[in-house]
Amino acid sequence: MFDLSQCKWSRISRAFAVSGGAAIITFGGLAAAQEKSSEDLRAPLPEVGPEIRAQLTPRQYTTLSSEIAGRIDRINTKLGEHFKKGENLITFDCVIQRAQVARAQAIAVQAEKTYGINQRLLALKSIGQLELDVSAAEVQKSKADLASANAVASKCAIDAPFNGVTVEQKAREFQYASPGQPLLDILDDRSLEVELIAPSRWLSWLKPNYPFVLHVDETGNNYPAKITRIGGKVDPVSQSIKVVGEIIAEAPELIAGMSGRALISGPR
């Protein structure tokens, strides 16, 4: 006799089996999608560098010092004043040095005249070759002394070695200066560089001409820039390296010593 309840249960079982298979397929597809999504999240993202502190520094800067001992006669520049290359910045009272030059010139003239007379005397056989050679040596000696005196006298004036601005005056007019004494701090404020310290792990992609943006705190503006040089040594303690860049846009409002943040994005 046909059992209706068994038939009904058989149909339900088959339906559940089919439904369960669909559920397995559905959950399997969802698991695959989740696994793919996880793989995408684990994929390496382009490195975006953090904001790094940076500072504007001059390409050229120096401290002008006295090369002679003497009294400062005049200082032709003051704090914040600009100057051109070759302009006189400091003049010393060089009465003694000029007198030494005049004395050396007179001795040189005397030596040359003596040598000329000895040449004629040698032709007349009034003196020997030795006397002529000695007088010739005196001429060379007097020329050397004159050159030395002129060299010392040239130190009586200090001219600007480059276009720039005076940032600190370390001496005053009428002050006595000794050799090596600092007198003026000057720098070229129209040619600035950007100095920063970058993580050494960036060396795999950070190269010269790599672009970045410099935000200067004092102006509140952003400036396009690029890397120009990378230091030759990594600091093993901080795992960092010194990097130098330059601003590639005209920015006359910027001066040395300003600081800000270098915004450097890694390769995409």
C-alpha positions as CSV (number, residue, x, y, z in Angstrom):
1,M,0.0,0.0,0.0
2,F,1.3,3.3,-1.0
3,D,2.4,5.4,2.0
4,L,1.4,9.1,1.4
5,S,3.4,10.4,4.3
6,Q,6.6,8.8,3.0
7,C,6.0,10.3,-0.4
8,K,5.4,13.7,1.1
9,W,8.6,13.5,3.2
10,S,10.6,12.3,0.1
11,R,9.4,15.4,-1.9
12,I,10.3,17.7,1.1
13,S,13.8,16.0,1.3
14,R,14.5,16.5,-2.3
15,A,13.4,20.1,-2.2
16,F,15.6,20.7,0.8
17,A,18.5,19.1,-0.9
18,V,18.1,21.3,-3.9
19,S,17.6,24.4,-1.7
20,G,20.6,23.4,0.4
21,G,22.7,23.1,-2.7
22,A,21.7,26.6,-3.7
23,A,22.5,27.8,-0.3
24,I,25.9,26.2,-0.5
25,I,26.6,27.8,-3.9
26,T,25.4,31.1,-2.6
27,F,27.6,31.0,0.5
28,G,30.5,29.8,-1.5
29,G,30.2,32.7,-3.9
30,L,30.0,35.1,-0.9
31,A,33.1,33.6,0.7
32,A,35.0,33.9,-2.6
33,A,34.0,37.6,-2.9
34,Q,35.1,38.2,0.7
35,E,38.5,36.5,0.1
36,K,39.0,38.7,-3.1
37,S,38.1,41.8,-1.1
38,S,40.6,40.9,1.6
39,E,43.3,40.3,-1.1
40,D,42.6,43.8,-2.4
41,L,43.0,45.3,1.0
42,R,46.3,43.5,1.5
43,A,47.7,44.7,-1.8
44,P,50.4,47.3,-1.4
45,L,49.1,50.8,-1.6
46,P,51.1,53.7,-3.0
47,E,53.2,55.1,-0.2
48,V,52.2,58.6,0.9
49,G,54.9,60.4,2.8
50,P,54.1,62.2,6.0
51,E,54.5,65.9,6.5
52,I,58.2,66.5,7.1
53,R,59.6,69.6,8.6
54,A,61.8,71.6,6.2
55,Q,63.8,74.8,6.4
56,L,64.9,77.4,3.8
57,T,68.7,77.8,3.7
58,P,70.9,80.0,1.5
59,R,73.1,78.4,-1.1
60,Q,75.8,80.9,-0.3
61,Y,76.6,82.4,3.1
62,T,79.8,83.3,4.9
63,T,81.3,85.3,7.6
64,L,83.7,88.0,6.4
65,S,86.7,88.3,8.7
66,S,89.6,90.7,9.0
67,E,92.8,89.5,7.2
68,I,95.0,92.2,8.7
69,A,95.5,94.0,12.0
70,G,94.1,97.5,11.8
71,R,91.4,100.0,12.6
72,I,88.1,99.8,10.7
73,D,87.7,103.1,8.9
74,R,84.2,102.5,7.3
75,I,81.5,99.8,7.1
76,N,79.4,100.5,4.0
77,T,76.5,98.1,4.8
78,K,74.1,97.6,7.7
79,L,71.7,94.9,8.9
80,G,69.2,94.0,6.2
81,E,70.8,96.0,3.4
82,H,71.4,94.4,0.0
83,F,74.5,94.7,-2.0
84,K,76.0,93.6,-5.4
85,K,79.0,91.4,-6.0
86,G,82.2,93.5,-5.9
87,E,80.8,96.3,-3.9
88,N,83.0,97.6,-1.1
89,L,81.6,96.5,2.3
90,I,84.5,97.3,4.8
91,T,87.5,99.7,4.6
92,F,90.4,99.7,7.0
93,D,92.7,102.6,7.9
94,C,95.8,101.4,5.9
95,V,98.3,104.3,6.1
96,I,101.0,101.9,7.2
97,Q,100.3,99.4,4.5
98,R,100.3,102.1,1.8
99,A,103.6,103.4,3.1
100,Q,105.0,99.9,2.8
101,V,103.9,99.7,-0.8
102,A,105.5,103.0,-1.6
103,R,108.8,101.9,0.0
104,A,108.8,98.6,-1.9
105,Q,108.2,100.4,-5.1
106,A,111.2,102.7,-4.5
107,I,113.4,99.8,-3.7
108,A,112.3,98.0,-6.9
109,V,113.2,101.1,-9.0
110,Q,116.6,101.3,-7.3
111,A,117.3,97.7,-7.9
112,E,116.4,97.9,-11.6
113,K,118.6,101.0,-12.1
114,T,121.5,99.3,-10.3
115,Y,121.1,96.3,-12.6
116,G,121.1,98.5,-15.7
117,I,124.3,100.3,-14.6
118,N,126.0,97.0,-13.8
119,Q,125.2,95.8,-17.3
120,R,127.1,98.7,-18.8
121,L,130.0,98.3,-16.4
122,L,130.2,94.6,-17.3
123,A,130.4,95.6,-21.0
124,L,133.3,97.9,-20.1
125,K,134.8,95.0,-18.0
126,S,134.7,97.2,-15.0
127,I,132.9,94.5,-12.9
128,G,132.6,90.8,-13.1
129,Q,129.7,88.6,-14.0
130,L,129.1,87.8,-10.3
131,E,128.3,91.5,-9.5
132,L,125.8,91.5,-12.4
133,D,124.1,88.3,-11.2
134,V,123.8,89.7,-7.7
135,S,122.2,92.9,-8.9
136,A,119.8,90.8,-11.1
137,A,118.8,88.8,-8.0
138,E,118.2,92.1,-6.1
139,V,115.7,93.1,-8.9
140,Q,113.8,89.8,-8.4
141,K,113.8,90.2,-4.7
142,S,112.5,93.8,-4.9
143,K,109.7,92.7,-7.2
144,A,108.7,90.0,-4.7
145,D,108.7,92.4,-1.8
146,L,106.5,94.8,-3.9
147,A,104.1,92.0,-4.7
148,S,103.9,91.1,-1.0
149,A,103.3,94.7,0.0
150,N,100.5,95.1,-2.6
151,A,98.9,91.8,-1.4
152,V,98.8,93.1,2.2
153,A,97.4,96.5,1.1
154,S,94.7,94.7,-0.9
155,K,93.3,93.4,2.4
156,C,92.5,96.9,3.4
157,A,89.2,96.7,1.6
158,I,86.7,93.8,1.8
159,D,84.4,93.6,-1.2
160,A,81.2,91.5,-1.5
161,P,82.0,88.0,-2.9
162,F,78.4,87.6,-4.2
163,N,75.1,89.4,-4.4
164,G,73.4,89.3,-1.0
165,V,72.3,90.9,2.2
166,T,73.9,91.6,5.5
167,V,72.4,89.5,8.3
168,E,74.7,90.4,11.2
169,Q,77.3,93.1,11.9
170,K,79.9,91.9,14.3
171,A,82.1,95.0,14.4
172,R,81.8,98.8,14.4
173,E,83.6,101.6,12.7
174,F,86.8,102.8,14.4
175,Q,87.1,99.5,16.1
176,Y,90.5,97.8,16.0
177,A,90.3,94.4,14.4
178,S,92.8,91.6,14.6
179,P,93.5,89.0,11.9
180,G,90.8,86.4,11.8
181,Q,88.2,88.5,13.7
182,P,84.6,88.1,12.3
183,L,83.2,91.3,11.0
184,L,80.1,90.6,8.9
185,D,77.7,87.7,8.3
186,I,76.3,87.8,4.8
187,L,74.2,85.5,2.6
188,D,72.6,85.3,-0.8
189,D,68.9,85.5,-0.1
190,R,67.8,85.2,-3.7
191,S,69.1,81.6,-4.1
192,L,67.5,79.4,-1.4
193,E,67.4,75.7,-0.9
194,V,65.0,73.5,1.0
195,E,66.6,71.2,3.6
196,L,64.8,68.3,5.2
197,I,65.4,65.0,6.8
198,A,63.6,62.0,5.1
199,P,63.2,58.4,6.2
200,S,65.9,56.3,4.6
201,R,63.3,53.7,3.4
202,W,62.3,56.4,0.8
203,L,65.6,55.9,-1.0
204,S,64.0,53.2,-3.1
205,W,62.0,55.9,-5.0
206,L,63.1,59.3,-3.9
207,K,65.5,60.6,-6.5
208,P,66.7,64.0,-7.8
209,N,64.0,66.0,-9.7
210,Y,61.3,64.2,-7.7
211,P,58.5,66.8,-7.2
212,F,57.0,67.8,-3.8
213,V,55.1,70.7,-2.3
214,L,56.5,73.0,0.4
215,H,54.1,74.7,2.8
216,V,55.8,77.7,4.4
217,D,54.5,78.6,7.9
218,E,55.5,82.3,7.7
219,T,53.6,83.0,4.5
220,G,50.9,80.3,4.8
221,N,51.4,79.5,1.1
222,N,52.3,76.3,-0.8
223,Y,55.2,76.3,-3.3
224,P,56.1,73.7,-5.9
225,A,59.5,72.3,-5.4
226,K,61.7,69.4,-6.5
227,I,64.5,67.3,-5.0
228,T,68.0,68.4,-6.1
229,R,70.4,66.4,-4.0
230,I,70.3,63.5,-1.6
231,G,72.8,63.0,1.2
232,G,75.5,60.4,0.9
233,K,75.1,58.8,4.3
234,V,72.2,57.3,6.2
235,D,72.0,58.0,10.0
236,P,71.8,54.4,11.3
237,V,70.2,55.5,14.6
238,S,67.3,57.5,13.2
239,Q,67.2,55.7,9.8
240,S,67.0,59.0,8.1
241,I,68.9,60.9,5.4
242,K,69.4,64.6,4.6
243,V,67.7,65.7,1.4
244,V,68.0,69.1,-0.4
245,G,65.5,70.6,-2.7
246,E,64.7,73.9,-4.4
247,I,61.5,75.9,-5.1
248,I,60.8,76.0,-8.8
249,A,58.6,79.1,-8.8
250,E,59.4,82.7,-8.3
251,A,58.9,83.5,-4.6
252,P,60.6,86.8,-3.7
253,E,58.8,86.9,-0.4
254,L,60.7,84.0,1.0
255,I,63.9,84.5,3.0
256,A,66.4,82.2,4.6
257,G,65.4,80.7,7.9
258,M,61.7,80.3,7.1
259,S,60.4,76.8,7.8
260,G,57.4,74.7,7.0
261,R,56.3,71.3,5.9
262,A,57.4,69.3,2.9
263,L,54.5,67.3,1.5
264,I,56.0,64.4,-0.4
265,S,53.8,61.7,-1.9
266,G,55.2,58.3,-2.7
267,P,55.0,56.7,-6.2
268,R,51.5,55.7,-7.4
